Amino acid sequence: MIAPVLLYLARDMVCRWRENPFSLLAKAVVAGLLAGMAVVILISFHLSVAEMRRSLESAGANSVLVHEFVPKERMAARKWVLESVRPLHLPVAHHLEKLPFVAESDVRLGIPVFVVDAEEDWFWGQTDADTAILFLTDDLPPGIKLPVRINLSSVVAMTRPRPEWVTRMVSGSLVVAPRERFMNPEIFGLESFTYFEVPGEGERVKTVVDAVALLAAESRYKGVTIRDPLSLIGRLNALEADQEVWRTAIVVGFGSTLALVLGVIAFLEFRERRFVCALLRSFGLHEGVILVRYAVDALLVSNGMLVVTTLCVLAMANRILPTLGVSDAAVSAMDGVAFFRQDGLALIVFVNLGALLSVLPTALGLRRPIGRVLA
């Protein structure tokens, strides 16, 4: 008994689509517009957070750079930062000192010159017996020996790629030499760069940064600049918290609006078919079976338009998203799987919930006594 009735209701739904295509079109347009706006906004949210995370990873989520100008009167304490963090046994800790003159070569002019001490193992591991000066650059192949002029002296430097921590410390190419190659390099003062990485979460990074800042204040060291990721981490956390509120509002509003609009359209369709539904009920058909017909109608239209709209937005993302301020690099690096895990499931849940709630007006109409409908 149930199977023929369900088949009849399915055919009735298809016939209604053919007889009144504008009703189907209205439901599809409303569902498509709502889904499109929700998907575009949520993808923009997802990409903005992903772009900030990439910026944080590029800058070093746990990296700290302390820069200061050390006058010649304080040369004995020029490595106070490195000495203060040494007891922490940090995995990465380096110290470079920039001299007040530049180097020149046939391929580049105005190259900053840095010196290192004997304890910097990374430096000595890249030099050889003939060449004790490195030209760190990403523009030339490694292993090339280039003549370089430093402070009116001609030397030979070996090209090497810049280590990742060097790229976070200094922009562009640089020449690095052992301190012994120069006579009294600190006679005019120098710039000190100390880079280290603190393993763990942002709270531990903050503790170490606060300790270094306190030590600088107590020692009355002037011109000390600390560059850390704490501000970027704070902005990222604030952005994620704000987006979570708006994401919830958008998804809930999307489902509620969809339920309201589809519910009104479904109830209007039900009023046109209320006599047929009353006859079916008089033959013993349960109201729930009739509700299934309207629920399936709403579910098919809503989910179908969600899938179509999402695919269209993803296919045209390089044209739509840049107009919302999303960079081309972020659009190119978009991860659809990550977006689906974070926002796609919520969209699907609230789309189906809204579609099911849209049959409530019809359910209320089916509660009217059969005799009053047929009278």
WOWOQUI-V481481 format. One record per backbone hydrogen bond with DSSP energy under -1.0 kcal/mol. CO is the residue of the C=O (numbers start at 0). NH is the residue of the N-H. Records with the same first field share a line. If there is no record, write none. Layout:
CO = NH, NH
This chain:
0 = 4
1 = 5
2 = 6
3 = 7
4 = 8
5 = 9
6 = 10
7 = 11
8 = 12
9 = 13
10 = 14
11 = 15
12 = 16
13 = 17
14 = 18
15 = 19
19 = 23
20 = 24
21 = 25
22 = 26
23 = 27
24 = 28
25 = 29
26 = 30
27 = 31
28 = 32
29 = 33
30 = 34
31 = 35
32 = 36
33 = 37
34 = 38
35 = 39
36 = 40
37 = 41
38 = 42
39 = 43
40 = 44
41 = 45
42 = 46
43 = 47
44 = 48
45 = 49
46 = 50
47 = 51
48 = 52
49 = 53
50 = 54
51 = 55
52 = 56
53 = 57
54 = 58
55 = 59
61 = 197
63 = 195
64 = 226
65 = 193
66 = 224
67 = 191
69 = 189
70 = 73
71 = 74
74 = 77
76 = 79
78 = 82
79 = 83
80 = 84
84 = 87
85 = 88
91 = 196
93 = 194
95 = 192
96 = 114
97 = 190
102 = 110
103 = 148
107 = 104
110 = 102
111 = 174
112 = 98
113 = 176
114 = 96
115 = 178
116 = 119
118 = 120
119 = 123
120 = 124
122 = 125
130 = 127
132 = 157
133 = 175
134 = 159
135 = 173
143 = 158
145 = 156
147 = 154
148 = 103
149 = 152
152 = 149
154 = 147
156 = 145
157 = 134
158 = 142
159 = 136
162 = 166
163 = 167
165 = 169
173 = 135
174 = 113
175 = 133
176 = 115
177 = 180
178 = 181
183 = 186
185 = 188
189 = 69
190 = 97
191 = 67
192 = 95
193 = 65
194 = 93
195 = 63
200 = 204
201 = 205
202 = 206
203 = 207
204 = 208
205 = 209
206 = 210
207 = 211
208 = 212
209 = 213
210 = 214
211 = 215
212 = 216
213 = 217
214 = 218
215 = 220
224 = 66
226 = 64
228 = 232
229 = 233
230 = 234
231 = 235
232 = 236
233 = 237
234 = 238
235 = 239
236 = 240
237 = 241
238 = 242
239 = 243
240 = 244
241 = 245
242 = 246
243 = 247
244 = 248
245 = 249
246 = 250
247 = 251
248 = 252
249 = 253
250 = 254
251 = 255
252 = 256
253 = 257
254 = 258
255 = 259
256 = 260
257 = 261
258 = 262
259 = 263
260 = 264
261 = 265
262 = 266
263 = 267
264 = 268
265 = 269
266 = 270
267 = 271
268 = 272
272 = 276
273 = 277
274 = 278
275 = 279
276 = 280
277 = 281
278 = 282
279 = 284
280 = 283
286 = 290
287 = 291
288 = 292
289 = 293
290 = 294
291 = 295
292 = 296
293 = 297
294 = 298
295 = 299
296 = 300
297 = 301
298 = 302
299 = 303
300 = 304
301 = 305
302 = 306
303 = 307
304 = 308
305 = 309
306 = 310
307 = 311
308 = 312
309 = 313
310 = 314
311 = 315
315 = 318, 319
316 = 320
320 = 323, 325
321 = 324
326 = 330
327 = 331
328 = 332
330 = 333
334 = 338
335 = 339
336 = 340
337 = 341
338 = 342, 343
339 = 344
342 = 346
343 = 347
344 = 348
345 = 349
346 = 350
347 = 351
348 = 352
349 = 353
350 = 354
351 = 355
352 = 356
353 = 357
355 = 358
356 = 359
358 = 362
359 = 363
360 = 364
361 = 365
364 = 367
368 = 372
369 = 373
370 = 374
